[in-house]
Amino acid sequence: MTKKLLTLTFALSGTALAAALVLPALAQESLLPEGFGNPADTPAPRPTPTPSQTPAPTSAPKNGTTPPPVTSTVGATDTAGTAADAADEEGEDGEEVSPGTLKYDLPPGARRLLTRIGPLTPETGGLAPDAFGVRGQYAAAIMRRTNGQFASRWGQILLRRALVSAIDTPDTINGADLAADRASLLLRMGESIAARWIVQAVDYDRASPRLVATAQQTYLANADPAGMCPYVPAGLAHGDEQAWRLASAICSGLSGEAGPAGWAIGRVRSSGKISNFDILLTERVLGATGSGRRSTTIEWDNVDRLTSWRFGMATATAVPVPEPVRTSAPANMKGWTVLAPMTEMANRVAAAPEAAARGVLSSEAYVSLLSAAASEEEPAEALAAQTDQLRAAFGAADGGERHAAMQGLWGAGTTPVQSYAAMVSTARAAAALPVSTDVGSDPWQLLGSMLAGGYDVNAIAWVPKVTVGSRAWGVLAVGSPRPLNGTTAGTVGQFSGDDDSAGYLRSKFLLAGLAGLGRIETGAAASAASDLEVDLGKQTRWSRAIMAAAERREPGMVALLAAAGMQGEWSKVPPYHLYYIVRALREVGLASEARMIAAEALVRV
């Protein structure tokens, strides 16, 4: 029981400890609101914000079927309730407390406003406050219709940065509601810690019903049941009553009030609306606090899916989740798993490749996690072999040996996700490899590994070593900080001659990236497009919307629409989407991100 209580205390004390390890279908027309791209209230163009640099050794920023919204079998969804009126920004001690809310004890001067929400400022790597423009309902609608599963690692990294920036709240939406939509999208992306940052940026007594529902999901994703406690009164008044009764039981138990906790559990069980398995998990949490049944046994025999409630309760109390249930869980839960420091290390390592490939983990964080796992007693044989190769990739005396170790890691993956995750893990090692090393005639994986970590300055040093028209040349043609000489329709045709991708998709992506970056003349681009039978200028509501956002100088909206245009796998992303994404990002001052996305497309198809 002492071990259980310590485990719960670790979880409930706040999962910010994870920050020590972690560095910070296709946008089809059906996913966009009616009238998308033709708004009536288009504002005047804004000045281009100065792009902020994140800590990285290069000019690029460093970090990488539509599922339903993140929900729980016992929790409210992120769209529950209706928008509440914004609280008085200058609330005073004598203000009236609405039913279902708690009185906030901070003095008025210490309270946070709803007019600007988010932790990152331009000085700390965030976007400008006006990055999403002035149409809040418009932005929120796109967020709600975006599934969070993106083809591009760099697309996710950019969108996370945009969503956690300190953004001005437009007059057309309640700031708490917009925060709820931002946090909900981050949860669908697997970014549980970033979602918590947004939820905690709003004082809990100013949370709208939608944010209250999102807060429950956020704290479950972070395996922090105690975080739900401030929202219980509002949840009982406006949300899923049975779910919040379970939460109230946990909070009563944490306060040492066994009677109210037992009464709440009894009410939920007698209602018959909640699975007994979820109630047992709640009782397991209560048992760990000393305020409930201490010997609750959890059996997963008849449980076939992992919900956010089950994830949060099981992770907080160190209840093992069977491998079949964990494997079949939604993809975003793998991000939650790897970011939860109280999760079994083996489960975090198993979830890490997908988290690294998607951008939830940076290259440095991924390597740190593998190193920590390997340092435990009796690590798995496969993990020990992997970390041995990583050590050789970083520290072997000879450049050839280091490159051979990297190749072993890149070739060990059994899926495209694992292979790309390996390239993410070797990014810094690849950047440190001497240019004099013999790496063969087409080192596209080496260059792709560098660019997966944003090491574009290191990558461009390899230009003299690559053959024009090779895959490595294509990666550099779009990923380098400056254009390469001699980029013509002929060189694109030379590249396509060796293209083994389905339907020459890689060559089409190369042309889309070059055209979007303005690195190929218009006539040459038109000639190459004709040869490849691709229409980069195709017009849709989505294309008009992203270019309109670029014209208004709204980098946050462009980042959101870019991610919406890369939902699913790279093989399903139309080349004209990549063209508009790269072009729009370049026009709003995000050229580094545009280059990394274009290079990633060539590496992953």
Disulfide bonds with the S-S distance in Angstrom:
Cys229-Cys251 2.04
